[in-house]
Amino acid sequence: MSRWSDSGAASSARTHRAQVEPLAALVAVFAVGAALTAYTGVLDESVPTPDRNLAGPTVERVERTASDEAGVLGPDSLAAGLRAGPEGYALNLTLRVGGRRWHAGPTPPPEADVAKIGVSVRTAPGRIRPGRLRAEVWS
């Protein structure tokens, strides 16, 4: 049994093993850097901060909480919407329909976060009118 070995070919294969072209290495470094940048951007947006507006999500949550099965909000259910406020924050709700206005919650300070949405409001049995729900949130 004969064994043949070419020491030149073996040493040549060993010297090129696990090497990458410089351009491919730069592309890989760029891809990792871009992925880390995107991750930190998403992470930064998901962490709550003091300057984040809380009123937008709160007014939507209040509307879902205080509305009936048909999605209609009644002035008498406005006080129930106060339970949908964020924990640790004060909440004031204002419901306007035409020239009429209803309030629930303490008087807000001028620096409160404010958000408004359009809602359907039951003003009398069988009478539904368009209105605006305003939420003011502060700490």
C-alpha positions as CSV (number, residue, x, y, z in Angstrom):
1,M,0.0,0.0,0.0
2,S,1.5,3.2,-1.0
3,R,0.8,6.6,0.4
4,W,1.3,9.7,-1.7
5,S,1.6,13.0,-0.1
6,D,2.3,16.3,-1.7
7,S,3.6,18.5,1.0
8,G,3.4,21.6,-1.2
9,A,-0.3,21.2,-1.8
10,A,-1.1,20.4,1.8
11,S,0.7,23.5,3.1
12,S,-0.9,25.7,0.4
13,A,-4.4,24.5,1.5
14,R,-3.5,25.1,5.1
15,T,-2.5,28.8,4.5
16,H,-5.7,29.7,2.8
17,R,-8.1,28.1,5.3
18,A,-10.5,30.4,7.2
19,Q,-9.5,33.5,5.3
20,V,-12.1,35.9,4.0
21,E,-11.9,38.4,1.2
22,P,-11.6,42.0,2.6
23,L,-14.7,43.2,0.8
24,A,-16.8,40.4,2.3
25,A,-15.5,41.2,5.8
26,L,-16.4,44.9,5.4
27,V,-19.9,44.0,4.2
28,A,-20.3,41.7,7.2
29,V,-19.2,44.4,9.6
30,F,-21.5,46.9,8.0
31,A,-24.5,44.5,8.3
32,V,-23.8,43.9,12.0
33,G,-23.5,47.7,12.6
34,A,-26.7,48.4,10.8
35,A,-28.5,45.7,12.8
36,L,-27.3,47.1,16.1
37,T,-28.3,50.6,15.1
38,A,-31.8,49.4,14.2
39,Y,-32.1,47.5,17.4
40,T,-31.1,50.4,19.6
41,G,-33.6,52.7,17.7
42,V,-36.5,50.3,18.4
43,L,-35.4,49.8,22.0
44,D,-35.2,53.6,22.5
45,E,-38.8,54.0,21.2
46,S,-40.2,51.3,23.4
47,V,-38.8,52.5,26.7
48,P,-41.1,55.0,28.5
49,T,-39.6,58.4,29.1
50,P,-41.0,61.5,30.9
51,D,-41.4,63.4,27.7
52,R,-43.6,60.7,26.0
53,N,-47.2,61.8,25.4
54,L,-49.5,59.5,27.4
55,A,-52.8,61.1,26.4
56,G,-53.0,59.5,22.9
57,P,-53.1,55.9,24.1
58,T,-55.2,56.9,27.1
59,V,-58.0,58.5,25.2
60,E,-58.3,55.4,22.9
61,R,-58.3,53.1,26.0
62,V,-61.0,55.3,27.7
63,E,-63.1,55.2,24.6
64,R,-63.0,51.4,24.5
65,T,-63.6,51.1,28.3
66,A,-66.5,53.6,28.5
67,S,-68.3,52.7,25.3
68,D,-71.1,50.2,25.1
69,E,-71.1,47.1,22.8
70,A,-72.0,49.2,19.8
71,G,-69.1,51.6,20.4
72,V,-71.3,54.5,21.6
73,L,-70.2,56.6,24.5
74,G,-72.7,58.0,27.0
75,P,-72.1,61.1,29.2
76,D,-73.1,59.0,32.2
77,S,-70.3,56.5,31.4
78,L,-67.6,59.1,31.3
79,A,-66.7,58.6,35.0
80,A,-66.1,54.9,34.3
81,G,-63.5,55.9,31.8
82,L,-61.3,57.3,34.5
83,R,-60.3,53.8,35.5
84,A,-58.6,53.4,32.1
85,G,-56.0,56.1,32.9
86,P,-52.3,55.1,33.3
87,E,-51.2,54.1,36.8
88,G,-49.6,56.8,38.7
89,Y,-51.0,59.6,36.6
90,A,-54.1,61.9,37.0
91,L,-56.7,62.0,34.3
92,N,-59.4,64.5,33.2
93,L,-61.9,63.6,30.5
94,T,-64.1,66.0,28.6
95,L,-66.9,65.0,26.2
96,R,-68.3,67.6,23.8
97,V,-71.4,67.3,21.6
98,G,-72.5,70.4,19.9
99,G,-72.7,73.1,22.6
100,R,-72.9,70.6,25.5
101,R,-70.0,69.5,27.6
102,W,-69.4,66.9,30.3
103,H,-66.3,66.5,32.5
104,A,-64.9,63.7,34.8
105,G,-61.8,63.9,36.9
106,P,-59.8,66.6,38.6
107,T,-59.0,70.0,37.0
108,P,-55.9,69.6,34.8
109,P,-52.8,71.8,35.0
110,P,-51.7,73.8,31.8
111,E,-48.8,71.4,31.2
112,A,-51.0,68.2,30.9
113,D,-50.6,66.0,27.9
114,V,-53.7,66.3,25.7
115,A,-55.3,64.1,23.0
116,K,-58.7,64.2,21.3
117,I,-60.7,61.7,19.2
118,G,-64.1,61.7,17.5
119,V,-66.7,59.5,19.2
120,S,-70.3,58.6,18.8
121,V,-72.3,59.9,21.8
122,R,-75.7,58.9,23.0
123,T,-77.4,62.2,24.1
124,A,-80.8,60.7,24.7
125,P,-82.4,57.2,24.2
126,G,-82.3,56.5,20.5
127,R,-80.4,59.7,19.7
128,I,-76.7,59.4,18.8
129,R,-74.6,62.4,17.7
130,P,-70.9,62.9,16.8
131,G,-68.8,64.3,19.5
132,R,-65.2,64.8,20.7
133,L,-63.6,63.0,23.7
134,R,-60.6,64.9,25.2
135,A,-58.2,63.3,27.6
136,E,-55.7,65.3,29.7
137,V,-53.0,63.3,31.5
138,W,-50.4,64.6,34.0
139,S,-48.4,63.3,36.9
